[in-house]
Amino acid sequence: MRPPQARPSQAVPAETVAGAPRPVGRPDQVPAGAPAGQARASAPPRPQPAAVHHAVLCVNAPAMAASGPDGQLRGHGLHGFYRSGVRVLARMELRIGGMEPLPLQGTLTTAAQARFLGAVRIPGDPDPDPALTVERLRHADGVETVTVRNTGSRPARLPLEIALGTDLGPVGEIAAGHRSPDLPGQVQSAGLRWVGPTHSAVVSAKPSPHAVLAGAGVLRWDLEVQPGARWSVELRTELESTTPGPRPPGGRGTGVPLPWAEPEIRSDDPRVELLVPRSLDALGGLLFADPDRPTDLYPASGAPWRFGLAPADALWTARMVLPLGTRLAAGTLRALARRQQLGPAGGQAGTAQGPGGQGGPGQPGRRPEGLLPGALRHGGPELPPACTATEATLLFITVLAEAWRWGMPRQEVAELLPAAERALGALRGGLVDGFVTDLSRPVEDRAAHPVAARAEVQAQAHRAALHGADLLEAFDRPGAEEWRSWAAALRGRFRDRFWVDDLSGGRPAAALGPGGQPLPAVASSLVHLLDPGLSAEGGRHESLLEREQTRLLAQRLAAPELDSGWGLRTLSAKSPRFNPLGHRSGAVRVHDTALAIAGLAEAGHENEAGALLEGLLGAAAHFEGRLPEMYAGEQRTPGCPPVPHPAACRPAAVSAAGAVHAVFALAGVRPDVPGGRVLVRPASTAPLGELQLTGLRVAGEPFSVRVSRIGVAMVEEASAELQLVAR
């Protein structure tokens, strides 16, 4: 699938670091300026895209490996070892005695490693039970160990052959269904080598094969395995560049710690004890190191389709794991600050005075200063595209402000404050007809060609203005009160014009068209209205919705039209355009469901939050604790598992972090480290029974809390500098 195209006056493509694989285009990304629900009008027919919902996918950025459950790499679809967006090896088919092992099991042991087990009967053996087992331990980094065990009563004398091949194709073309012919192989000491236009691949074996057939791409060993004995070979796959160019980014280096604490979880619900560790394990496989500062780690959006830096996804991920420390947020914020749109000739934008101050969005025809990169994302059949550049730019301010509340060192916050001011500068003057739309478009273009204003963008802009005001005030910068006034005015307009009365009591419109008319969609994007953001003393900023409006939205989210029983659908099942496999037209996205659980619980609608959490945990059990980015929005029925989505990232950063966020939100830990206090207000309904979270981080120090079966919290470990407050 090709990356989305972007016009200069519209959203910029999702950026990756130099040399990194760009996020692969997905059906939920559209050309800039495309109307809601419209696909590419003149696009030529494309091959069937690769599906991975049954694949065993190992990930350890910047490497990954994909195969079927039998462990064979057959060159079909996405099969292969990959590094930095290039398929290093497409085929690795094992035969012993001319036969493929009978597959018994193929599963992930960690996000980065998989184990495959097969069995082989020795020819002529009268015993009906297989005498040989073949185990393959595969690591995403390109190392695979094959072990043959003989549990029979006779020596096993038979050849083991491994057929290899590669096209050295880019992952984007492979994901779209394109498959180039294999390159010719060459003998290379203890293995084979393939040379392409820009890269070469080498597979070496230890011990060396007894025969190498370059034309067929086969390594062969003549085995003799005695009863009770075993034989092993290690295969190592490596990628080499044959042309000069920027060095691709690496992953988390050896000895570099994870940018979060590893918590211990205990709960009456055992599904939680599986979900949180596996979600963090999956997230660890997506970590890239910024080449400009290798100690700064940030998460890729997901594998295999978006295995690169997508700023909005990276910021959401960093925000949702703040209870485990601020290091991921700090690394992500610094990496994105280096990629922010600057002023003319690379200069810095002006300071963020008030919303009416000087230093506006630059010269006619150029994107506003302070903008972060991001592609347009398809909005589904009933809503306009969403600008992820706008989302990321606004979210940058929120993540910095909330990381500061969680205990990010003041000096680190101060160093990033100019970038937050530039982001506020992009928001300044961004209103069209009173609402925020697409900040990536020049101001005059927004006024001349208005587009729909989405509800979640107003929520993100409102939250960013209030968080920006908090930062400006705390760091003695001008403009705090002006931004609070700006947010209050937006709040008033939203309550007046976004609310739609109906027989059920009313609901917020998901968007207003350019003429101000509400668009009829009922979508999961409304959950952003429940996320006003962390404020002083562990409180929440004021919402765009009034209390009664929040109650009505909670009822709507809990109704069967949106709640599938496995989580929130992206579009109401009552819509004539509902599609349970549609990215934005009915599939369940874990991120949206997690935000709904946290937002509903914090707003006091705990029963609705508990019902959504039960659905998410039920789905997680079927996915073995490794929730994909999304799955089908089919209604939950007894005895039927959730239906996987063939194009879902597995793992996905916002899904993995969202699962952690949904669980941690029930403990109700809301810190204000600059104010020297922590508010703890757990869900009184205790939907997980007793819940104990050990090893969280507040103010950089361990923080542990236990929530009883009746919803009473007890803080068991905390910094002595913090005042503990319970409500």
Stockholm file with secondary structure:
# STOCKHOLM 1.0

chainA/1-727         MRPPQARPSQAVPAETVAGAPRPVGRPDQVPAGAPAGQARASAPPRPQPAAVHHAVLCVNAPAMAASGPDGQLRGHGLHGFYRSGVRVLARMELRIGGMEPLPLQGTLTTAAQARFLGAVRIPGDPDPDPALTVERLRHADGVETVTVRNTGSRPARLPLEIALGTDLGPVGEIAAGHRSPDLPGQVQSAGLRWVGPTHSAVVSAKPSPHAVLAGAGVLRWDLEVQPGARWSVELRTELESTTPGPRPPGGRGTGVPLPWAEPEIRSDDPRVELLVPRSLDALGGLLFADPDRPTDLYPASGAPWRFGLAPADALWTARMVLPLGTRLAAGTLRALARRQQLGPAGGQAGTAQGPGGQGGPGQPGRRPEGLLPGALRHGGPELPPACTATEATLLFITVLAEAWRWGMPRQEVAELLPAAERALGALRGGLVDGFVTDLSRPVEDRAAHPVAARAEVQAQAHRAALHGADLLEAFDRPGAEEWRSWAAALRGRFRDRFWVDDLSGGRPAAALGPGGQPLPAVASSLVHLLDPGLSAEGGRHESLLEREQTRLLAQRLAAPELDSGWGLRTLSAKSPRFNPLGHRSGAVRVHDTALAIAGLAEAGHENEAGALLEGLLGAAAHFEGRLPEMYAGEQRTPGCPPVPHPAACRPAAVSAAGAVHAVFALAGVRPDVPGGRVLVRPASTAPLGELQLTGLRVAGEPFSVRVSRIGVAMVEEASAELQLVAR
#=GR chainA/1-727 SS CCCCCCCTTSCCCCCCCTTSCCCCCCTTBCCTTCCTTCCCTTCCCCCCCCCCTTCEEEEETTEEEEECTTCCEESSTTCEEEETTEEEESEEEEEETTBCCEEEEEEEEETTEEEEEEEECCTTCCCSSCCEEEEEEEETTSEEEEEEEECSSSCEEEEEEEEEECCCCBHHHHHTTCCCCCCCCEEETTEEEEECSSEEEEEEEESCCSEEETTTTEEEEEEEECTTCEEEEEEEEEEEESSCCCCCCCBSCTTCCCSSCCCEEEESSHHHHHHHHHHHHHHHTTEEEETTEEEEEEECSBTTTBCSCCHHHHHHHHHHTGGGCSHHHHHHHHHHHTTSCCSGGGCCCCCCCCTTSSCCSCSTTSCCTTCCCCCEECCCSSSCCEEHHHHHHHHHHHHHHHHHHHTCCHHHHHHHHHHHHHHHHHHTTCEETTEECCTTSCHHHHHHSCCCEEHHHHHHHHHHHHHHHHHHHHTTCTTHHHHHHHHHHHHHHHHHHSEECCTTSCEECSEECTTSCBCCCCBGGGGGGGCCCBCGGGCBCCCSSCHHHHHHHHHHHHSTTTBCSSSBBSBCTTSTTCCTTCTTTTCEEHHHHHHHHHHHHHTTCHHHHHHHHHHHHHHHHHTTTCCCSEECCCCCCTTCCCCBCTTCCSSBHHHHHHHHHHHHHTTTEEEEGGGTEEEECCCTTCTTSSEEEEEEEETTEEEEEEECTTSCEEEEECCTTSEEEEC
#=GC SS_cons         CCCCCCCTTSCCCCCCCTTSCCCCCCTTBCCTTCCTTCCCTTCCCCCCCCCCTTCEEEEETTEEEEECTTCCEESSTTCEEEETTEEEESEEEEEETTBCCEEEEEEEEETTEEEEEEEECCTTCCCSSCCEEEEEEEETTSEEEEEEEECSSSCEEEEEEEEEECCCCBHHHHHTTCCCCCCCCEEETTEEEEECSSEEEEEEEESCCSEEETTTTEEEEEEEECTTCEEEEEEEEEEEESSCCCCCCCBSCTTCCCSSCCCEEEESSHHHHHHHHHHHHHHHTTEEEETTEEEEEEECSBTTTBCSCCHHHHHHHHHHTGGGCSHHHHHHHHHHHTTSCCSGGGCCCCCCCCTTSSCCSCSTTSCCTTCCCCCEECCCSSSCCEEHHHHHHHHHHHHHHHHHHHTCCHHHHHHHHHHHHHHHHHHTTCEETTEECCTTSCHHHHHHSCCCEEHHHHHHHHHHHHHHHHHHHHTTCTTHHHHHHHHHHHHHHHHHHSEECCTTSCEECSEECTTSCBCCCCBGGGGGGGCCCBCGGGCBCCCSSCHHHHHHHHHHHHSTTTBCSSSBBSBCTTSTTCCTTCTTTTCEEHHHHHHHHHHHHHTTCHHHHHHHHHHHHHHHHHTTTCCCSEECCCCCCTTCCCCBCTTCCSSBHHHHHHHHHHHHHTTTEEEEGGGTEEEECCCTTCTTSSEEEEEEEETTEEEEEEECTTSCEEEEECCTTSEEEEC
//
